């Protein structure tokens, strides 16, 4: 995904009433933050504070209600933030994760008007029929079955009328909220809000381009052309327009409908393994990923492969193919991240915590100053406690181990020293959704076993690439060894003269402890000064002398206490 903002050349006028309502919500959130998390964090007022996670969970719930009511970009924002585990705590992510992109459908008369505007003639002249009942209605578009005049059955994905105005209005209000947040230095230090807004704006505007979605579907079809168990719907280019996508109708059994799969003779466990294999190929081989694998976007199509004499399937379980729909959300994994992905897969397969942390580094996913040794220790503990556990058992096991990890690795969990680009987060989200879907199909599904063959293949590929660079590396090594005697002689001479410098540094844990002590001492100093000024102001006021001096001392007291909270 391109992360540069792509504003519309001629943006539509804002919906002022909608803009004011969305901005009011974000202004209330900012006021809540200033009151509870800034003002009441002062030393003498902290006793009045409420638990922060519960407060913010309620705000996330109110945002969900507003998004469901207004639709538009707010639903997309909730879904986008639900993958930002590098920014938000799990409680808020859990609240936003259930936000479904389903809204009330647009009246069919407006859909017909949209078709007429795109084709510059009435819908009845373009299609033999268009179903007035929508197949689905989302925040940006809705889908209708249609039949062309030459008998092709298709699905039309049509942008909702006026959606461009809604998108620009919501993005303007969200941008205003981000500018407010930038005024608070801890937030500004932790998150690049301009970059985050540019990412979100680009992802949202890309979904408004139906011709871009057509290209996504065609590329995915090319990438998976050799997969016999996958079907990507054909795109009917002659019926595609900037606001309309026309594709083959591949509706069949929803992939999460286990009883329907079993009734059709299809083994759900086989569907789970096939789906996992196809996604591993997208992530690690083709590097172009369909990142919205929820059950409404995946269908299982039963195939006819029975022996005509015995009416028995030629292999255990009825053959099938998995059909993908909705290609608005895709992610292309950039070249610089592919090495990191290979290292990560190999590290998982070998249970090598050091290689996994190195993969984070090569991906540029670690914040400056991250404690690499502590991260390695955390991953080793994760392997020790979770390796070999099936996905279906992870939830109960994770709950039982949560207290251990919170106590042992509090710094890693709370400080979250990660930063991720949206393309990788969408891929991570897709893999997480895939794991949940595979577990529903097969409670015994083991993702580790399915990933190891890919990791082994990537390891061989990496060794092959290294072989190509062998001669140049050997030449560099010979040059290094040739200059080694002279450098060693200079080193020993400097040591003999007593001129060999030695540098010592604290280990990361000690540095963190020292910084905490330093901050605590500074805060304590400001707090003591603030309390002294407060007592002085009270004495002046009760003595009835120098009222202006009491007011000045109270002002200085407030400034000192504010400084102690920084």
C-alpha positions in Angstrom: 0.0 0.0 0.0 1.2 3.4 -0.9 1.4 5.5 2.2 1.5 8.9 0.6 -1.7 11.0 0.8 -3.7 11.1 -2.4 -6.2 14.0 -2.0 -8.9 14.2 -4.7 -8.1 16.8 -7.4 -11.5 18.5 -6.9 -12.7 17.5 -3.4 -16.5 17.9 -2.9 -17.8 20.4 -0.5 -18.0 19.3 3.2 -21.2 18.2 4.8 -21.1 20.8 7.5 -23.6 19.2 9.9 -21.8 15.9 9.7 -18.4 17.6 10.2 -19.6 19.4 13.3 -21.1 16.2 14.8 -17.9 14.2 14.3 -15.7 17.0 15.5 -17.8 17.4 18.6 -17.2 13.7 19.4 -13.4 14.1 19.0 -13.4 17.3 21.0 -15.2 15.6 23.9 -12.5 12.8 23.7 -9.7 15.4 23.9 -11.4 17.2 26.8 -11.8 13.8 28.6 -8.1 13.2 28.0 -7.0 16.6 29.3 -9.1 16.3 32.4 -8.5 12.7 33.4 -5.1 11.9 32.0 -3.3 15.3 32.3 -4.9 17.5 35.0 -5.8 14.6 37.4 -2.3 13.1 37.0 -1.0 16.0 39.2 0.3 14.6 42.5 -2.3 16.1 44.8 -5.2 15.1 42.4 -4.3 11.6 41.5 -6.6 10.1 44.2 -9.6 11.3 42.1 -8.6 9.4 38.9 -10.5 6.4 37.7 -8.8 3.4 36.1 -7.8 4.6 32.6 -8.4 1.4 30.6 -12.0 1.1 31.6 -12.6 4.8 30.8 -11.0 4.4 27.3 -12.9 1.2 26.7 -16.1 3.1 27.2 -15.0 5.8 24.8 -14.2 3.1 22.2 -17.7 1.7 22.7 -19.3 5.2 22.2 -17.2 5.5 19.0 -18.5 2.2 17.8 -22.1 3.4 18.3 -21.4 6.6 16.4 -19.7 4.7 13.6 -22.6 2.3 13.2 -25.0 5.2 13.1 -23.1 7.4 10.7 -21.2 4.8 8.7 -18.8 6.2 6.2 -15.1 6.6 7.1 -15.8 6.2 10.8 -16.3 2.4 10.4 -13.1 2.3 8.4 -11.2 4.3 11.1 -12.4 1.8 13.8 -11.3 -1.1 11.7 -7.9 0.6 10.9 -7.3 1.4 14.6 -8.3 -2.2 15.6 -5.0 -3.4 14.0 -2.8 -0.8 15.6 -1.6 -3.0 18.4 1.6 -1.0 18.3 -0.3 2.1 19.5 -3.5 1.1 21.4 -4.0 -1.2 24.4 -5.7 -4.6 23.9 -8.9 -3.4 25.7 -9.6 -0.7 23.1 -8.6 -3.0 20.2 -11.0 -5.7 21.4 -13.8 -3.1 21.5 -13.1 -1.9 18.0 -12.3 -5.3 16.5 -16.0 -6.3 16.4 -17.0 -3.3 14.3 -18.7 -4.8 11.2 -18.8 -2.9 7.9 -22.5 -3.3 7.5 -24.9 -0.4 7.2 -28.5 0.2 5.9 -28.7 -0.1 2.1 -29.2 2.8 -0.2 -32.6 2.9 -2.0 -32.5 1.1 -5.3 -33.7 4.2 -7.3 -30.5 5.9 -6.3 -28.4 2.9 -7.3 -30.1 3.0 -10.8 -29.3 6.7 -11.0 -25.7 5.9 -10.3 -25.5 3.3 -13.0 -27.1 5.7 -15.5 -24.6 8.4 -14.6 -21.6 6.1 -15.1 -22.8 4.6 -18.4 -24.5 7.8 -19.6 -27.7 5.9 -20.4 -30.5 4.2 -18.4 -29.6 1.0 -16.5 -32.2 -0.9 -18.4 -30.3 -0.3 -21.6 -27.0 -1.5 -20.1 -28.2 -4.6 -18.3 -31.0 -7.1 -19.0 -31.7 -7.0 -15.3 -30.3 -5.7 -12.0 -31.6 -7.1 -8.7 -33.2 -4.5 -6.5 -32.2 -6.5 -3.4 -28.6 -5.9 -2.4 -26.3 -8.8 -1.7 -24.5 -6.7 0.9 -24.3 -3.1 2.0 -21.1 -1.6 3.4 -20.0 1.8 4.4 -18.5 2.7 1.0 -20.4 0.5 -1.5 -23.1 -2.1 -1.9 -23.4 -5.1 -4.2 -26.3 -6.2 -6.5 -26.6 -9.1 -8.8 -27.1 -8.3 -12.5 -27.3 -10.0 -15.9 -25.9 -8.5 -19.0 -27.7 -8.5 -22.3 -25.5 -11.3 -23.6 -26.4 -13.5 -20.7 -23.5 -13.1 -18.3 -24.4 -13.3 -14.7 -22.4 -10.9 -12.5 -22.2 -8.9 -9.3 -22.0 -5.1 -9.4 -20.2 -3.4 -6.6 -21.4 0.2 -6.7 -20.2 3.1 -4.6 -22.8 4.7 -2.4 -24.2 8.0 -3.9 -22.4 11.0 -2.3 -19.8 8.8 -0.6 -17.0 11.1 -1.8 -18.4 14.0 0.2 -18.8 11.7 3.3 -15.2 10.5 3.0 -13.7 14.0 2.6 -15.9 15.3 5.5 -14.8 12.5 7.8 -11.2 12.8 6.9 -11.2 16.5 7.6 -12.7 15.9 11.0 -10.3 13.1 11.8 -7.4 15.3 10.7 -8.5 18.0 13.1 -8.6 15.5 16.0 -5.0 14.4 15.1 -3.8 18.0 15.1 -5.3 18.4 18.6 -3.4 15.3 19.8 -0.2 16.5 18.4 -0.2 19.4 20.9 0.5 16.8 23.7 4.2 16.0 23.6 4.0 12.4 25.0 1.6 11.4 22.2 3.7 13.3 19.6 6.8 11.5 20.7 5.2 8.1 20.7 3.2 8.2 17.4 3.9 10.0 14.1 0.3 11.2 13.7 0.9 12.9 10.3 2.2 9.6 8.9 -0.6 7.7 10.4 -3.3 10.0 9.0 -1.6 9.9 5.5 -1.7 6.1 5.7 -5.3 5.9 6.7 -6.4 8.6 4.1 -4.6 6.7 1.3 -6.1 3.3 2.2 -9.6 4.8 2.4 -9.4 6.8 -0.9 -8.0 3.7 -2.7 -11.1 1.8 -1.8 -13.1 4.4 -3.7 -11.4 3.5 -7.0 -13.3 0.5 -8.5 -10.8 0.3 -11.4 -8.0 -0.1 -8.9 -9.9 -2.9 -7.3 -10.3 -4.6 -10.7 -6.5 -4.5 -11.1 -6.1 -6.0 -7.6 -8.4 -9.0 -8.6 -6.6 -9.6 -11.8 -3.2 -9.6 -10.2 -4.3 -12.0 -7.5 -5.7 -14.2 -10.2 -2.3 -14.2 -12.0 -0.4 -14.9 -8.8 -2.6 -17.9 -7.9 -3.3 -19.3 -11.4 -1.5 -22.6 -10.6 -3.6 -23.2 -7.4 -6.3 -25.7 -8.4 -8.3 -25.1 -5.2 -8.6 -21.3 -5.7 -11.0 -19.3 -7.8 -10.7 -15.6 -8.4 -13.8 -14.2 -10.1 -13.4 -12.9 -13.6 -13.6 -9.1 -14.0 -15.8 -7.9 -16.8 -13.9 -4.9 -17.9 -16.5 -3.7 -20.4 -18.9 -3.1 -17.5 -16.4 -1.6 -15.0 -16.4 2.2 -14.4 -14.6 4.3 -11.7 -17.6 3.9 -9.4 -18.7 0.4 -10.5 -16.9 -3.0 -10.4 -18.5 -5.8 -12.4 -17.2 -9.3 -11.6 -18.3 -12.9 -12.0 -20.9 -14.1 -9.5 -19.1 -16.8 -7.4 -21.6 -16.9 -4.5 -21.6 -20.4 -2.9 -21.3 -21.8 0.7 -19.8 -19.2 3.1 -16.6 -20.5 4.4 -17.6 -20.3 8.0 -20.8 -22.4 7.6 -19.5 -25.7 8.8 -22.9 -27.6 8.7 -23.4 -26.5 5.1 -19.9 -27.7 4.2 -20.5 -31.1 5.8 -23.9 -31.4 4.2 -22.2 -30.9 0.8 -19.7 -33.6 1.5 -16.8 -31.2 2.0 -14.4 -31.7 4.9 -14.0 -28.5 6.9 -10.5 -29.5 8.0 -9.4 -29.8 4.4 -10.8 -26.3 3.7 -8.8 -25.0 6.7 -5.5 -26.5 5.4 -6.1 -25.2 1.9 -6.9 -21.7 3.1 -3.8 -21.6 5.2 -1.6 -22.8 2.4 -3.0 -20.2 0.0 -2.4 -17.4 2.4 1.1 -18.5 3.2 1.8 -18.4 -0.5 0.5 -14.9 -0.7 2.5 -13.7 2.3 5.8 -15.4 1.6 5.9 -16.1 -2.2 3.8 -13.7 -4.2 3.9 -10.9 -1.6 0.5 -9.6 -2.7 -2.1 -10.4 0.0 -5.9 -10.2 0.2 -6.1 -8.7 3.7 -9.8 -9.0 4.4 -10.5 -12.7 4.8 -13.7 -12.5 6.9 -16.3 -15.2 6.2 -18.4 -12.9 4.0 -15.5 -12.5 1.5 -14.7 -16.2 1.1 -16.9 -18.9 -0.4 -16.4 -22.6 -0.8 -17.7 -24.0 -4.2 -18.4 -27.7 -4.4 -17.0 -29.4 -7.5 -18.2 -32.5 -9.3 -15.5 -35.1 -9.3 -17.5 -38.3 -8.6 -17.1 -41.7 -10.3 -20.1 -42.0 -12.6 -20.4 -45.7 -12.0 -20.2 -45.7 -8.2 -21.3 -42.1 -7.5 -18.4 -42.1 -5.0 -15.8 -39.3 -4.8 -12.5 -40.1 -6.3 -10.7 -38.9 -3.1 -11.9 -38.7 0.5 -14.2 -35.8 0.8 -15.9 -33.8 -2.0 -13.5 -31.6 -4.0 -13.9 -27.9 -3.7 -12.4 -24.5 -4.6 -12.2 -21.4 -2.4 -13.5 -18.3 -4.1 -12.4 -14.8 -3.0 -14.4 -11.6 -3.4 -13.9 -8.0 -2.4 -10.4 -6.8 -3.4 -10.6 -3.3 -2.1 -8.2 -4.1 0.8 -5.0 -5.6 -0.4 -1.4 -5.2 0.7 1.8 -5.5 -1.3 4.7 -6.5 0.9 7.7 -4.2 -0.2 11.0 -5.7 -1.2 12.8 -4.4 1.9 10.4 -6.4 4.2 10.6 -9.7 2.3 14.0 -10.7 3.8 12.5 -9.9 7.3 9.6 -12.1 6.6 11.8 -15.0 5.5 13.9 -14.6 8.7 10.8 -14.4 10.8 9.4 -17.7 9.3 12.7 -19.4 9.7 13.0 -18.2 13.3 9.5 -19.5 14.0 10.3 -22.9 12.5 13.6 -23.2 14.4 12.3 -21.6 17.6 15.2 -19.0 17.2 14.3 -15.9 19.3 17.4 -14.1 18.2 16.5 -14.5 14.5 13.0 -13.3 15.2 14.3 -10.1 16.8 16.7 -9.6 13.9 13.7 -9.8 11.6 12.1 -7.0 13.5 15.2 -4.9 13.1 15.5 -5.5 9.4 11.8 -4.6 9.0 12.4 -1.3 10.8 9.8 -2.3 13.3 11.6 -1.5 16.5 11.7 1.9 18.1 15.0 3.5 18.9 16.5 2.2 22.2 14.5 -1.1 22.2 16.0 -3.7 24.6 16.9 -6.5 22.2 18.1 -8.9 24.9 14.8 -8.5 26.7 12.8 -9.0 23.5 14.8 -12.2 22.8 14.1 -13.4 26.4 10.4 -12.7 25.9 10.2 -14.7 22.7 12.1 -17.6 24.3 9.5 -17.6 27.1 6.7 -17.5 24.5 8.1 -20.5 22.7 8.6 -22.4 26.0 5.0 -21.9 27.0 3.0 -21.9 23.8 5.0 -24.1 21.3 2.9 -27.0 20.1 -0.4 -25.7 21.4 -3.2 -25.8 18.9 -4.9 -22.5 17.9 -8.2 -23.7 19.4 -6.5 -24.0 22.8 -4.6 -20.7 22.7 -7.4 -18.6 24.2 -7.6 -20.5 27.5 -3.8 -21.0 27.7 -3.2 -17.3 27.0 -5.6 -16.3 29.8 -3.9 -18.6 32.3 -0.4 -17.2 31.3 -1.4 -13.5 31.2 -0.4 -12.8 34.8 3.0 -14.4 34.4 3.9 -12.4 31.3 2.6 -9.1 32.8 4.8 -9.6 35.9 7.9 -10.9 34.1 7.9 -8.7 31.0 6.0 -5.6 32.1 8.5 -3.2 30.3 8.1 -5.0 27.0 4.3 -5.2 27.2 3.5 -1.7 28.4 6.2 0.2 26.5 5.5 -1.8 23.3 8.8 -0.8 21.5 7.3 -1.5 18.1 6.3 0.6 15.1 4.7 -0.9 12.0 3.6 0.4 8.7 0.0 -0.2 7.7 0.8 -2.7 5.0 2.4 -5.1 7.5 -0.3 -4.5 10.0 -3.0 -5.4 7.5 -1.1 -8.6 6.7 -0.8 -9.4 10.4 -4.5 -8.7 10.8 -5.3 -11.0 7.9 -3.2 -13.8 9.3 -5.0 -13.4 12.7 -8.4 -13.5 11.1 -7.2 -16.6 9.1 -6.2 -18.4 12.3 -9.6 -17.7 13.9 -11.4 -18.9 10.7 -9.2 -22.1 10.4 -9.9 -22.9 14.1 -13.7 -22.6 13.5 -13.3 -25.1 10.6 -11.0 -27.4 12.4 -10.4 -27.1 16.2 -7.3 -29.3 15.8 -5.7 -27.1 13.2 -2.0 -26.5 13.8 -0.6 -23.4 12.1 3.0 -24.2 13.1 3.0 -27.4 11.1 1.6 -25.6 8.1 4.2 -22.9 8.2 7.3 -25.0 8.7 7.4 -26.3 5.0 7.3 -22.7 3.8 10.1 -21.7 6.3 12.3 -24.6 5.1 11.8 -23.6 1.4 12.6 -19.9 2.3 15.8 -21.1 4.1 17.0 -22.9 1.0 16.2 -19.9 -1.1 18.2 -17.7 1.2 21.2 -20.1 1.1 21.0 -20.0 -2.7 21.1 -16.2 -2.7 24.1 -16.3 -0.4 25.9 -18.6 -2.8 25.6 -16.0 -5.5 27.4 -13.5 -3.2 30.1 -16.0 -2.1 32.9 -14.8 -4.3 32.6 -11.1 -3.5 32.4 -11.9 0.3 35.5 -14.1 0.0 37.4 -11.3 -1.7 36.4 -8.9 1.1 37.5 -11.5 3.6 41.0 -11.9 2.0 41.5 -8.1 2.0 40.5 -8.0 5.7 42.9 -10.8 6.6 45.7 -9.1 4.6 45.5 -5.9 6.7 45.0 -7.7 10.0 48.8 -8.0 11.0 49.4 -4.2 10.6 46.2 -3.3 12.6 47.1 -5.8 15.3 50.6 -4.3 15.6 49.1 -0.8 16.0 46.7 -2.1 18.7 49.5 -3.8 20.7 51.8 -0.8 20.5 49.0 1.5 21.8 48.4 -0.9 24.7 52.1 -1.0 25.5 52.2 2.8 25.7 49.1 2.9 28.0 47.1 4.7 25.3 44.4 2.0 24.7 41.0 3.6 25.5 38.4 1.4 27.2 34.7 2.2 27.1 32.2 0.8 29.5 28.4 1.0 29.4 25.5 0.0 31.6 23.4 -2.9 30.5 19.9 -1.9 29.2 18.1 -2.9 32.4 20.4 -0.7 34.5 20.1 2.2 32.1 16.3 2.0 32.4 16.5 1.8 36.2 18.8 4.8 36.3 16.5 6.9 34.0 13.5 6.0 36.3 15.4 7.1 39.4 16.5 10.3 37.7 12.9 11.1 36.6 11.6 10.2 40.1 14.1 12.6 41.8 13.2 15.4 39.4 9.5 14.9 39.9 9.9 14.7 43.7 11.9 18.0 43.6 9.1 19.7 41.7 6.5 18.2 44.1 8.3 19.4 47.2 8.7 22.9 45.7 5.0 22.9 44.8 3.9 21.9 48.3 6.2 24.6 49.8 4.7 27.3 47.6 1.2 26.0 48.4 1.8 26.3 52.2 3.3 29.7 51.8 0.3 30.9 49.8 -2.1 29.5 52.5 -0.1 31.3 55.3 -0.2 34.6 53.4 -3.9 34.3 52.7 -4.9 33.3 56.3 -2.8 36.2 57.7 -4.8 38.6 55.6 -1.7 40.2 54.2 -0.4 40.6 50.6 -3.3 39.0 48.6 -1.4 39.5 45.4 1.5 37.6 46.8 -0.8 34.6 47.8 -2.2 34.6 44.2 1.3 34.6 42.8 2.5 31.8 45.0 -0.6 29.7 44.0 0.2 30.3 40.4 3.8 29.2 40.9 2.5 26.2 42.9 0.3 25.1 40.0 3.3 25.4 37.5 5.5 23.4 39.8 2.9 20.6 40.2 2.3 20.5 36.5 6.1 20.2 35.9 6.2 17.3 38.4 3.6 15.4 36.3 5.7 15.5 33.1 
